[in-house]
Amino acid sequence: MPKIAICLFLFIMTMLSINVSAMAETSKEIESSLRMAWETNDCKQAHSLMDEMSTGSSQAVYFFHQAEAFEFGHCTERNIDKAIAAYKNSYNLSRLFGAMQIGTLYLNDKNDPETAQKWFRMVAILYGPEEKTNVESDDRHRMSEALKQVFVHATFGNREFPKKEFSEALTWAAKLENSKVGEKLYRYALIFENGEDGYPAHHHASFKLLMKAVELDYPPAAWHWAKQLTKEVKAGKRPLYSPMPALEVAAHGGIVDAQVQVGRTYRDINKKPRYLERAYEWFIYARKNGARIDDEIKRLARRIDQTKAEKIRNNIELNGKVPN
């Protein structure tokens, strides 16, 4: 009996799985047909498909497409208030992307940035945790674009967008775009550093995104940050962070200029033999990668033990050893 019960249970679960999969495929086919009807202005077909969708198992999808129809005027009069109401119904029934669309409509159509910001803040909270980024692929790009609006309208009045949400929103936007996250965050950091592509300059956002990119060991971001910190040091300031960790991330990541700078830093900060040998090691490694620093290498070689200098050259030039 137990074996029969187990087999019966597995059979039922398999059939349920097949039915759910079939329903999902049918739903996608209806959605695809609906969009085609809208594109060809076949309103009779569009209304028929919407009616079919309204009686299905996923009311959230129905309300979402109803909202799109009101937002864009698909086979109906464009009505932003009705679109917002339908997006809210969709959102309340678990179609979380509706929250982003509501924020966008309040921002662009209702000219109400404060209400828009409340919805965008909700977006950052809803999609912040990494486990919640597994969403429908069709929504990924639009979700990412909506998340970016958090930064475009990050402040209104005297209230600043909460720092934790502020610094994380584009991280998840980058993940949603299935891109190399460090590279994407670095690009965003530069945009906010300079105020480009229609985004405002925002140094706090730039700094936080740059730090996240460095934490992900993205070499160009580390090199950019290291140069900023080095400028502060040369200007007589005392930055909160030492440039050395960022320099080494960039150097190990293959940026030759960073490799040279690491060598110079070890050479100049301390006259002890072990630091000079470390500097020589980075100089030899940088030269192997194309840096033209023969004169600096010769001057430094005179200051260290020749036996150790030869060992360093052999390890790097002949054995391919990378500085630790």
ZADO-1210 file (C-alpha; in nm, 4 decimals, padded with zeros to 6 digits):
<atoms>
<atom x="00.0000" y="00.0000" z="00.0000" code="MET" pos="1"/>
<atom x="00.2682" y="00.2579" z="00.0863" code="PRO" pos="2"/>
<atom x="00.4303" y="00.2051" z="-00.2546" code="LYS" pos="3"/>
<atom x="00.0948" y="00.2481" z="-00.4302" code="ILE" pos="4"/>
<atom x="00.0280" y="00.5686" z="-00.2331" code="ALA" pos="5"/>
<atom x="00.3705" y="00.7080" z="-00.3213" code="ILE" pos="6"/>
<atom x="00.3236" y="00.6261" z="-00.6892" code="CYS" pos="7"/>
<atom x="-00.0219" y="00.7833" z="-00.6872" code="LEU" pos="8"/>
<atom x="00.1149" y="01.0968" z="-00.5202" code="PHE" pos="9"/>
<atom x="00.3971" y="01.1272" z="-00.7760" code="LEU" pos="10"/>
<atom x="00.1492" y="01.0788" z="-01.0621" code="PHE" pos="11"/>
<atom x="-00.0807" y="01.3532" z="-00.9300" code="ILE" pos="12"/>
<atom x="00.2110" y="01.5945" z="-00.8754" code="MET" pos="13"/>
<atom x="00.3409" y="01.5252" z="-01.2264" code="THR" pos="14"/>
<atom x="-00.0011" y="01.5933" z="-01.3803" code="MET" pos="15"/>
<atom x="-00.0376" y="01.9142" z="-01.1775" code="LEU" pos="16"/>
<atom x="00.3054" y="02.0249" z="-01.2922" code="SER" pos="17"/>
<atom x="00.2165" y="01.9562" z="-01.6545" code="ILE" pos="18"/>
<atom x="-00.1131" y="02.1451" z="-01.6191" code="ASN" pos="19"/>
<atom x="00.0554" y="02.4463" z="-01.4565" code="VAL" pos="20"/>
<atom x="00.3195" y="02.4523" z="-01.7288" code="SER" pos="21"/>
<atom x="00.0519" y="02.4278" z="-01.9991" code="ALA" pos="22"/>
<atom x="-00.1465" y="02.7090" z="-01.8378" code="MET" pos="23"/>
<atom x="00.1640" y="02.9278" z="-01.8263" code="ALA" pos="24"/>
<atom x="00.2316" y="02.8641" z="-02.1946" code="GLU" pos="25"/>
<atom x="-00.1330" y="02.9400" z="-02.2811" code="THR" pos="26"/>
<atom x="-00.1173" y="03.2641" z="-02.0832" code="SER" pos="27"/>
<atom x="00.1966" y="03.3713" z="-02.2677" code="LYS" pos="28"/>
<atom x="00.0343" y="03.2911" z="-02.6020" code="GLU" pos="29"/>
<atom x="-00.2669" y="03.5058" z="-02.5124" code="ILE" pos="30"/>
<atom x="-00.0421" y="03.7942" z="-02.4028" code="GLU" pos="31"/>
<atom x="00.1579" y="03.7699" z="-02.7245" code="SER" pos="32"/>
<atom x="-00.1604" y="03.7663" z="-02.9334" code="SER" pos="33"/>
<atom x="-00.2955" y="04.0642" z="-02.7389" code="LEU" pos="34"/>
<atom x="00.0131" y="04.2733" z="-02.8100" code="ARG" pos="35"/>
<atom x="-00.0074" y="04.1782" z="-03.1775" code="MET" pos="36"/>
<atom x="-00.3734" y="04.2861" z="-03.1849" code="ALA" pos="37"/>
<atom x="-00.2794" y="04.6208" z="-03.0296" code="TRP" pos="38"/>
<atom x="00.0027" y="04.6728" z="-03.2799" code="GLU" pos="39"/>
<atom x="-00.2284" y="04.6013" z="-03.5751" code="THR" pos="40"/>
<atom x="-00.5175" y="04.7969" z="-03.4177" code="ASN" pos="41"/>
<atom x="-00.7371" y="04.4849" z="-03.4268" code="ASP" pos="42"/>
<atom x="-00.9565" y="04.6038" z="-03.1398" code="CYS" pos="43"/>
<atom x="-01.2188" y="04.3326" z="-03.1794" code="LYS" pos="44"/>
<atom x="-00.9532" y="04.0656" z="-03.1299" code="GLN" pos="45"/>
<atom x="-00.7948" y="04.2662" z="-02.8452" code="ALA" pos="46"/>
<atom x="-01.1242" y="04.2926" z="-02.6555" code="HIS" pos="47"/>
<atom x="-01.1893" y="03.9215" z="-02.7067" code="SER" pos="48"/>
<atom x="-00.8468" y="03.8321" z="-02.5699" code="LEU" pos="49"/>
<atom x="-00.8914" y="04.0643" z="-02.2728" code="MET" pos="50"/>
<atom x="-01.2255" y="03.8969" z="-02.1952" code="ASP" pos="51"/>
<atom x="-01.0568" y="03.5571" z="-02.2133" code="GLU" pos="52"/>
<atom x="-00.7800" y="03.6791" z="-01.9847" code="MET" pos="53"/>
<atom x="-01.0273" y="03.8227" z="-01.7298" code="SER" pos="54"/>
<atom x="-01.1838" y="03.4827" z="-01.6713" code="THR" pos="55"/>
<atom x="-00.8505" y="03.3064" z="-01.6371" code="GLY" pos="56"/>
<atom x="-00.6590" y="03.2122" z="-01.3251" code="SER" pos="57"/>
<atom x="-00.4279" y="03.5143" z="-01.3245" code="SER" pos="58"/>
<atom x="-00.6238" y="03.8297" z="-01.2501" code="GLN" pos="59"/>
<atom x="-00.2958" y="04.0116" z="-01.1848" code="ALA" pos="60"/>
<atom x="-00.1965" y="03.9712" z="-01.5505" code="VAL" pos="61"/>
<atom x="-00.5397" y="04.0856" z="-01.6657" code="TYR" pos="62"/>
<atom x="-00.5278" y="04.4061" z="-01.4601" code="PHE" pos="63"/>
<atom x="-00.1715" y="04.4712" z="-01.5737" code="PHE" pos="64"/>
<atom x="-00.2675" y="04.4606" z="-01.9413" code="HIS" pos="65"/>
<atom x="-00.5818" y="04.6589" z="-01.8706" code="GLN" pos="66"/>
<atom x="-00.3567" y="04.9242" z="-01.7178" code="ALA" pos="67"/>
<atom x="-00.1323" y="04.9201" z="-02.0253" code="GLU" pos="68"/>
<atom x="-00.4369" y="04.9691" z="-02.2471" code="ALA" pos="69"/>
<atom x="-00.5408" y="05.2793" z="-02.0495" code="PHE" pos="70"/>
<atom x="-00.1825" y="05.4090" z="-02.0270" code="GLU" pos="71"/>
<atom x="-00.1088" y="05.3902" z="-02.3991" code="PHE" pos="72"/>
<atom x="-00.4613" y="05.4158" z="-02.5420" code="GLY" pos="73"/>
<atom x="-00.4698" y="05.0647" z="-02.6863" code="HIS" pos="74"/>
<atom x="-00.8219" y="05.0269" z="-02.8313" code="CYS" pos="75"/>
<atom x="-00.9563" y="05.2674" z="-02.5693" code="THR" pos="76"/>
<atom x="-00.9238" y="05.6296" z="-02.4651" code="GLU" pos="77"/>
<atom x="-00.6015" y="05.7092" z="-02.2831" code="ARG" pos="78"/>
<atom x="-00.6847" y="05.7562" z="-01.9148" code="ASN" pos="79"/>
<atom x="-00.3985" y="05.7853" z="-01.6635" code="ILE" pos="80"/>
<atom x="-00.6210" y="05.7683" z="-01.3544" code="ASP" pos="81"/>
<atom x="-00.7740" y="05.4403" z="-01.4750" code="LYS" pos="82"/>
<atom x="-00.4279" y="05.3127" z="-01.5667" code="ALA" pos="83"/>
<atom x="-00.3019" y="05.3834" z="-01.2137" code="ILE" pos="84"/>
<atom x="-00.6082" y="05.2135" z="-01.0615" code="ALA" pos="85"/>
<atom x="-00.5549" y="04.9042" z="-01.2777" code="ALA" pos="86"/>
<atom x="-00.1805" y="04.8928" z="-01.2008" code="TYR" pos="87"/>
<atom x="-00.2688" y="04.9095" z="-00.8287" code="LYS" pos="88"/>
<atom x="-00.5056" y="04.6134" z="-00.8714" code="ASN" pos="89"/>
<atom x="-00.2321" y="04.4229" z="-01.0511" code="SER" pos="90"/>
<atom x="00.0228" y="04.5139" z="-00.7851" code="TYR" pos="91"/>
<atom x="-00.2130" y="04.4111" z="-00.5026" code="ASN" pos="92"/>
<atom x="-00.2507" y="04.0728" z="-00.6717" code="LEU" pos="93"/>
<atom x="00.1276" y="04.0138" z="-00.6700" code="SER" pos="94"/>
<atom x="00.2316" y="04.1729" z="-01.0022" code="ARG" pos="95"/>
<atom x="00.4981" y="04.3780" z="-00.8244" code="LEU" pos="96"/>
<atom x="00.6150" y="04.5508" z="-01.1390" code="PHE" pos="97"/>
<atom x="00.2921" y="04.7492" z="-01.1240" code="GLY" pos="98"/>
<atom x="00.4470" y="04.9555" z="-00.8425" code="ALA" pos="99"/>
<atom x="00.7155" y="05.0809" z="-01.0781" code="MET" pos="100"/>
<atom x="00.4674" y="05.1743" z="-01.3467" code="GLN" pos="101"/>
<atom x="00.2583" y="05.3668" z="-01.0943" code="ILE" pos="102"/>
<atom x="00.5630" y="05.5671" z="-00.9896" code="GLY" pos="103"/>
<atom x="00.6478" y="05.6428" z="-01.3517" code="THR" pos="104"/>
<atom x="00.2933" y="05.7656" z="-01.4242" code="LEU" pos="105"/>
<atom x="00.2867" y="05.9891" z="-01.1170" code="TYR" pos="106"/>
<atom x="00.6213" y="06.1307" z="-01.2213" code="LEU" pos="107"/>
<atom x="00.5749" y="06.1818" z="-01.5951" code="ASN" pos="108"/>
<atom x="00.1998" y="06.2241" z="-01.6375" code="ASP" pos="109"/>
<atom x="00.0676" y="06.3509" z="-01.3042" code="LYS" pos="110"/>
<atom x="00.3696" y="06.5749" z="-01.2356" code="ASN" pos="111"/>
<atom x="00.3662" y="06.4563" z="-00.8748" code="ASP" pos="112"/>
<atom x="00.7298" y="06.3685" z="-00.7880" code="PRO" pos="113"/>
<atom x="00.6568" y="06.3214" z="-00.4183" code="GLU" pos="114"/>
<atom x="00.3992" y="06.0463" z="-00.4728" code="THR" pos="115"/>
<atom x="00.6176" y="05.8997" z="-00.7477" code="ALA" pos="116"/>
<atom x="00.9097" y="05.8858" z="-00.5095" code="GLN" pos="117"/>
<atom x="00.7042" y="05.6927" z="-00.2538" code="LYS" pos="118"/>
<atom x="00.6352" y="05.4259" z="-00.5139" code="TRP" pos="119"/>
<atom x="00.9975" y="05.4202" z="-00.6292" code="PHE" pos="120"/>
<atom x="01.1105" y="05.3797" z="-00.2691" code="ARG" pos="121"/>
<atom x="00.8751" y="05.0838" z="-00.2417" code="MET" pos="122"/>
<atom x="01.0399" y="04.9423" z="-00.5532" code="VAL" pos="123"/>
<atom x="01.3839" y="04.9644" z="-00.3927" code="ALA" pos="124"/>
<atom x="01.2543" y="04.7803" z="-00.0867" code="ILE" pos="125"/>
<atom x="01.0626" y="04.5154" z="-00.2822" code="LEU" pos="126"/>
<atom x="01.3433" y="04.4349" z="-00.5240" code="TYR" pos="127"/>
<atom x="01.6377" y="04.5060" z="-00.2981" code="GLY" pos="128"/>
<atom x="01.6989" y="04.1540" z="-00.1650" code="PRO" pos="129"/>
<atom x="01.8917" y="03.9490" z="-00.4170" code="GLU" pos="130"/>
<atom x="01.6566" y="03.6523" z="-00.3939" code="GLU" pos="131"/>
<atom x="01.3774" y="03.8694" z="-00.5348" code="LYS" pos="132"/>
<atom x="01.5560" y="03.9476" z="-00.8609" code="THR" pos="133"/>
<atom x="01.4309" y="03.6271" z="-01.0233" code="ASN" pos="134"/>
<atom x="01.1559" y="03.7929" z="-01.2234" code="VAL" pos="135"/>
<atom x="01.0003" y="03.7517" z="-01.5657" code="GLU" pos="136"/>
<atom x="01.2591" y="03.8258" z="-01.8332" code="SER" pos="137"/>
<atom x="01.0172" y="04.0525" z="-02.0210" code="ASP" pos="138"/>
<atom x="01.0027" y="04.2809" z="-01.7173" code="ASP" pos="139"/>
<atom x="01.3747" y="04.3013" z="-01.6476" code="ARG" pos="140"/>
<atom x="01.4632" y="04.5990" z="-01.8654" code="HIS" pos="141"/>
<atom x="01.1587" y="04.7999" z="-01.7627" code="ARG" pos="142"/>
<atom x="01.2175" y="04.7203" z="-01.3958" code="MET" pos="143"/>
<atom x="01.5777" y="04.8331" z="-01.4275" code="SER" pos="144"/>
<atom x="01.4782" y="05.1592" z="-01.5938" code="GLU" pos="145"/>
<atom x="01.2210" y="05.2274" z="-01.3227" code="ALA" pos="146"/>
<atom x="01.4760" y="05.1642" z="-01.0498" code="LEU" pos="147"/>
<atom x="01.7039" y="05.4237" z="-01.2079" code="LYS" pos="148"/>
<atom x="01.4308" y="05.6813" z="-01.1568" code="GLN" pos="149"/>
<atom x="01.5070" y="05.6481" z="-00.7858" code="VAL" pos="150"/>
<atom x="01.8275" y="05.8338" z="-00.8552" code="PHE" pos="151"/>
<atom x="01.6940" y="06.0871" z="-01.1005" code="VAL" pos="152"/>
<atom x="01.4427" y="06.2035" z="-00.8413" code="HIS" pos="153"/>
<atom x="01.6344" y="06.1060" z="-00.5313" code="ALA" pos="154"/>
<atom x="01.5475" y="06.4232" z="-00.3433" code="THR" pos="155"/>
<atom x="01.2449" y="06.6433" z="-00.3151" code="PHE" pos="156"/>
<atom x="01.2053" y="06.9214" z="-00.0612" code="GLY" pos="157"/>
<atom x="01.4659" y="06.8749" z="00.2098" code="ASN" pos="158"/>
<atom x="01.4240" y="06.5013" z="00.2509" code="ARG" pos="159"/>
<atom x="01.6986" y="06.2804" z="00.1173" code="GLU" pos="160"/>
<atom x="01.6323" y="05.9346" z="-00.0195" code="PHE" pos="161"/>
<atom x="01.7356" y="05.6866" z="00.2547" code="PRO" pos="162"/>
<atom x="02.1034" y="05.6033" z="00.2129" code="LYS" pos="163"/>
<atom x="02.0672" y="05.2256" z="00.2307" code="LYS" pos="164"/>
<atom x="01.7996" y="05.2115" z="-00.0369" code="GLU" pos="165"/>
<atom x="01.9727" y="05.4873" z="-00.2311" code="PHE" pos="166"/>
<atom x="02.3012" y="05.2991" z="-00.2557" code="SER" pos="167"/>
<atom x="02.1425" y="04.9630" z="-00.3368" code="GLU" pos="168"/>
<atom x="01.8810" y="05.0439" z="-00.5982" code="ALA" pos="169"/>
<atom x="02.1167" y="05.0602" z="-00.8974" code="LEU" pos="170"/>
<atom x="02.3013" y="04.7526" z="-00.7766" code="THR" pos="171"/>
<atom x="01.9837" y="04.5535" z="-00.8284" code="TRP" pos="172"/>
<atom x="01.9102" y="04.7412" z="-01.1496" code="ALA" pos="173"/>
<atom x="02.2445" y="04.6212" z="-01.2815" code="ALA" pos="174"/>
<atom x="02.1702" y="04.2653" z="-01.1756" code="LYS" pos="175"/>
<atom x="01.8322" y="04.2781" z="-01.3410" code="LEU" pos="176"/>
<atom x="02.0018" y="04.3772" z="-01.6662" code="GLU" pos="177"/>
<atom x="02.2092" y="04.0586" z="-01.6488" code="ASN" pos="178"/>
<atom x="02.5222" y="04.2644" z="-01.7006" code="SER" pos="179"/>
<atom x="02.8620" y="04.2528" z="-01.5379" code="LYS" pos="180"/>
<atom x="02.7563" y="04.4261" z="-01.2206" code="VAL" pos="181"/>
<atom x="03.0907" y="04.5902" z="-01.1380" code="GLY" pos="182"/>
<atom x="03.1184" y="04.7359" z="-01.4870" code="GLU" pos="183"/>
<atom x="02.7607" y="04.8646" z="-01.4808" code="LYS" pos="184"/>
<atom x="02.7972" y="05.0188" z="-01.1354" code="LEU" pos="185"/>
<atom x="03.1170" y="05.1939" z="-01.2414" code="TYR" pos="186"/>
<atom x="02.9393" y="05.3423" z="-01.5428" code="ARG" pos="187"/>
<atom x="02.6603" y="05.4679" z="-01.3174" code="TYR" pos="188"/>
<atom x="02.9176" y="05.6109" z="-01.0764" code="ALA" pos="189"/>
<atom x="03.0725" y="05.8164" z="-01.3574" code="LEU" pos="190"/>
<atom x="02.7293" y="05.9356" z="-01.4704" code="ILE" pos="191"/>
<atom x="02.6485" y="06.0654" z="-01.1224" code="PHE" pos="192"/>
<atom x="02.9967" y="06.2049" z="-01.0745" code="GLU" pos="193"/>
<atom x="02.9641" y="06.4275" z="-01.3803" code="ASN" pos="194"/>
<atom x="02.5877" y="06.4647" z="-01.4174" code="GLY" pos="195"/>
<atom x="02.5449" y="06.2968" z="-01.7571" code="GLU" pos="196"/>
<atom x="02.2733" y="06.1285" z="-01.9677" code="ASP" pos="197"/>
<atom x="01.9985" y="06.3373" z="-01.8103" code="GLY" pos="198"/>
<atom x="02.0926" y="06.2365" z="-01.4561" code="TYR" pos="199"/>
<atom x="02.1876" y="06.4989" z="-01.1970" code="PRO" pos="200"/>
<atom x="02.5352" y="06.5151" z="-01.0463" code="ALA" pos="201"/>
<atom x="02.5187" y="06.3482" z="-00.7085" code="HIS" pos="202"/>
<atom x="02.8511" y="06.2880" z="-00.5364" code="HIS" pos="203"/>
<atom x="02.7143" y="06.0699" z="-00.2582" code="HIS" pos="204"/>
<atom x="02.5559" y="05.8337" z="-00.5113" code="ALA" pos="205"/>
<atom x="02.8732" y="05.8322" z="-00.7205" code="SER" pos="206"/>
<atom x="03.0877" y="05.7520" z="-00.4182" code="PHE" pos="207"/>
<atom x="02.8639" y="05.4676" z="-00.2963" code="LYS" pos="208"/>
<atom x="02.8392" y="05.3089" z="-00.6409" code="LEU" pos="209"/>
<atom x="03.2127" y="05.3405" z="-00.6941" code="LEU" pos="210"/>
<atom x="03.2784" y="05.1688" z="-00.3601" code="MET" pos="211"/>
<atom x="03.0441" y="04.8838" z="-00.4532" code="LYS" pos="212"/>
<atom x="03.2216" y="04.8378" z="-00.7857" code="ALA" pos="213"/>
<atom x="03.5584" y="04.8273" z="-00.6052" code="VAL" pos="214"/>
<atom x="03.4227" y="04.5737" z="-00.3566" code="GLU" pos="215"/>
<atom x="03.3325" y="04.3592" z="-00.6585" code="LEU" pos="216"/>
<atom x="03.6985" y="04.3838" z="-00.7693" code="ASP" pos="217"/>
<atom x="03.6250" y="04.5741" z="-01.0905" code="TYR" pos="218"/>
<atom x="03.9720" y="04.7115" z="-01.1845" code="PRO" pos="219"/>
<atom x="03.8748" y="05.0336" z="-01.3723" code="PRO" pos="220"/>
<atom x="03.6609" y="05.1431" z="-01.0782" code="ALA" pos="221"/>
<atom x="03.9423" y="05.0692" z="-00.8349" code="ALA" pos="222"/>
<atom x="04.1903" y="05.2672" z="-01.0469" code="TRP" pos="223"/>
<atom x="03.9500" y="05.5616" z="-01.0733" code="HIS" pos="224"/>
<atom x="03.8922" y="05.5669" z="-00.6988" code="TRP" pos="225"/>
<atom x="04.2625" y="05.5257" z="-00.6217" code="ALA" pos="226"/>
<atom x="04.3454" y="05.8283" z="-00.8382" code="LYS" pos="227"/>
<atom x="04.0847" y="06.0356" z="-00.6553" code="GLN" pos="228"/>
<atom x="04.2256" y="05.9363" z="-00.3171" code="LEU" pos="229"/>
<atom x="04.5826" y="05.9970" z="-00.4321" code="THR" pos="230"/>
<atom x="04.4903" y="06.3508" z="-00.5423" code="LYS" pos="231"/>
<atom x="04.3542" y="06.4185" z="-00.1958" code="GLU" pos="232"/>
<atom x="04.6759" y="06.2934" z="-00.0369" code="VAL" pos="233"/>
<atom x="04.8896" y="06.5111" z="-00.2660" code="LYS" pos="234"/>
<atom x="04.6696" y="06.8093" z="-00.1830" code="ALA" pos="235"/>
<atom x="04.7551" y="06.7637" z="00.1843" code="GLY" pos="236"/>
<atom x="04.4173" y="06.6178" z="00.2776" code="LYS" pos="237"/>
<atom x="04.3612" y="06.3079" z="00.4849" code="ARG" pos="238"/>
<atom x="04.1040" y="06.0926" z="00.3021" code="PRO" pos="239"/>
<atom x="03.8902" y="05.8467" z="00.4950" code="LEU" pos="240"/>
<atom x="04.0398" y="05.5602" z="00.2939" code="TYR" pos="241"/>
<atom x="04.3951" y="05.4749" z="00.1952" code="SER" pos="242"/>
<atom x="04.4411" y="05.4566" z="-00.1830" code="PRO" pos="243"/>
<atom x="04.6614" y="05.1465" z="-00.1525" code="MET" pos="244"/>
<atom x="04.3900" y="04.8738" z="-00.1371" code="PRO" pos="245"/>
<atom x="04.2153" y="05.0193" z="-00.4424" code="ALA" pos="246"/>
<atom x="04.5492" y="05.0533" z="-00.6219" code="LEU" pos="247"/>
<atom x="04.6284" y="04.6877" z="-00.5653" code="GLU" pos="248"/>
<atom x="04.2837" y="04.5764" z="-00.6882" code="VAL" pos="249"/>
<atom x="04.3474" y="04.7736" z="-01.0080" code="ALA" pos="250"/>
<atom x="04.7049" y="04.6458" z="-01.0382" code="ALA" pos="251"/>
<atom x="04.6089" y="04.2810" z="-00.9945" code="HIS" pos="252"/>
<atom x="04.3263" y="04.3432" z="-01.2418" code="GLY" pos="253"/>
<atom x="04.5785" y="04.4186" z="-01.5165" code="GLY" pos="254"/>
<atom x="04.5875" y="04.8007" z="-01.5247" code="ILE" pos="255"/>
<atom x="04.9540" y="04.8736" z="-01.6001" code="VAL" pos="256"/>
<atom x="04.9461" y="05.2349" z="-01.4793" code="ASP" pos="257"/>
<atom x="04.8172" y="05.1078" z="-01.1460" code="ALA" pos="258"/>
<atom x="05.1004" y="04.8534" z="-01.1299" code="GLN" pos="259"/>
<atom x="05.3521" y="05.1338" z="-01.1778" code="VAL" pos="260"/>
<atom x="05.1820" y="05.3459" z="-00.9130" code="GLN" pos="261"/>
<atom x="05.1855" y="05.0597" z="-00.6627" code="VAL" pos="262"/>
<atom x="05.5590" y="05.0281" z="-00.7181" code="GLY" pos="263"/>
<atom x="05.6134" y="05.4008" z="-00.6697" code="ARG" pos="264"/>
<atom x="05.4032" y="05.4001" z="-00.3552" code="THR" pos="265"/>
<atom x="05.6080" y="05.1193" z="-00.1985" code="TYR" pos="266"/>
<atom x="05.9273" y="05.2940" z="-00.3068" code="ARG" pos="267"/>
<atom x="05.8334" y="05.6302" z="-00.1573" code="ASP" pos="268"/>
<atom x="05.6413" y="05.5514" z="00.1622" code="ILE" pos="269"/>
<atom x="05.9168" y="05.3592" z="00.3385" code="ASN" pos="270"/>
<atom x="06.2915" y="05.3141" z="00.2910" code="LYS" pos="271"/>
<atom x="06.3086" y="04.9686" z="00.4490" code="LYS" pos="272"/>
<atom x="06.4610" y="04.7016" z="00.2199" code="PRO" pos="273"/>
<atom x="06.1476" y="04.4854" z="00.2143" code="ARG" pos="274"/>
<atom x="05.9373" y="04.7763" z="00.0851" code="TYR" pos="275"/>
<atom x="06.1974" y="04.8653" z="-00.1767" code="LEU" pos="276"/>
<atom x="06.2050" y="04.5023" z="-00.2897" code="GLU" pos="277"/>
<atom x="05.8254" y="04.5068" z="-00.3109" code="ARG" pos="278"/>
<atom x="05.8442" y="04.8202" z="-00.5247" code="ALA" pos="279"/>
<atom x="06.1034" y="04.6563" z="-00.7515" code="TYR" pos="280"/>
<atom x="05.8790" y="04.3523" z="-00.7893" code="GLU" pos="281"/>
<atom x="05.5879" y="04.5683" z="-00.9111" code="TRP" pos="282"/>
<atom x="05.8143" y="04.7689" z="-01.1425" code="PHE" pos="283"/>
<atom x="05.9430" y="04.4510" z="-01.3076" code="ILE" pos="284"/>
<atom x="05.5884" y="04.3176" z="-01.3403" code="TYR" pos="285"/>
<atom x="05.4655" y="04.6460" z="-01.4901" code="ALA" pos="286"/>
<atom x="05.7548" y="04.6521" z="-01.7393" code="ARG" pos="287"/>
<atom x="05.6710" y="04.2978" z="-01.8441" code="LYS" pos="288"/>
<atom x="05.3178" y="04.4248" z="-01.9189" code="ASN" pos="289"/>
<atom x="05.4409" y="04.7129" z="-02.1331" code="GLY" pos="290"/>
<atom x="05.5312" y="04.9969" z="-01.8945" code="ALA" pos="291"/>
<atom x="05.8297" y="05.2056" z="-02.0056" code="ARG" pos="292"/>
<atom x="06.0046" y="05.2604" z="-01.6745" code="ILE" pos="293"/>
<atom x="06.3578" y="05.1321" z="-01.7360" code="ASP" pos="294"/>
<atom x="06.5205" y="05.4375" z="-01.5770" code="ASP" pos="295"/>
<atom x="06.3162" y="05.4025" z="-01.2591" code="GLU" pos="296"/>
<atom x="06.3980" y="05.0328" z="-01.2426" code="ILE" pos="297"/>
<atom x="06.7741" y="05.1018" z="-01.2775" code="LYS" pos="298"/>
<atom x="06.7711" y="05.3657" z="-01.0031" code="ARG" pos="299"/>
<atom x="06.5761" y="05.1410" z="-00.7685" code="LEU" pos="300"/>
<atom x="06.7969" y="04.8384" z="-00.8441" code="ALA" pos="301"/>
<atom x="07.0978" y="05.0249" z="-00.6998" code="ARG" pos="302"/>
<atom x="06.9186" y="05.0507" z="-00.3649" code="ARG" pos="303"/>
<atom x="06.8471" y="04.6835" z="-00.3043" code="ILE" pos="304"/>
<atom x="07.0460" y="04.3627" z="-00.2679" code="ASP" pos="305"/>
<atom x="07.1509" y="04.2440" z="-00.6145" code="GLN" pos="306"/>
<atom x="07.0941" y="03.8777" z="-00.5353" code="THR" pos="307"/>
<atom x="06.7354" y="03.9514" z="-00.4368" code="LYS" pos="308"/>
<atom x="06.6911" y="04.1757" z="-00.7411" code="ALA" pos="309"/>
<atom x="06.7974" y="03.8931" z="-00.9714" code="GLU" pos="310"/>
<atom x="06.5646" y="03.6494" z="-00.7958" code="LYS" pos="311"/>
<atom x="06.2719" y="03.8913" z="-00.8384" code="ILE" pos="312"/>
<atom x="06.3475" y="03.9362" z="-01.2109" code="ARG" pos="313"/>
<atom x="06.3679" y="03.5608" z="-01.2643" code="ASN" pos="314"/>
<atom x="06.0468" y="03.4915" z="-01.0755" code="ASN" pos="315"/>
<atom x="05.8518" y="03.7433" z="-01.2794" code="ILE" pos="316"/>
<atom x="06.0167" y="03.7450" z="-01.6221" code="GLU" pos="317"/>
<atom x="06.1023" y="03.3773" z="-01.6480" code="LEU" pos="318"/>
<atom x="05.8603" y="03.2036" z="-01.4123" code="ASN" pos="319"/>
<atom x="05.5632" y="03.4325" z="-01.4646" code="GLY" pos="320"/>
<atom x="05.5075" y="03.4952" z="-01.0939" code="LYS" pos="321"/>
<atom x="05.2494" y="03.7636" z="-01.0152" code="VAL" pos="322"/>
<atom x="05.3124" y="03.9916" z="-00.7126" code="PRO" pos="323"/>
<atom x="05.0948" y="03.8941" z="-00.4177" code="ASN" pos="324"/>
</atoms>
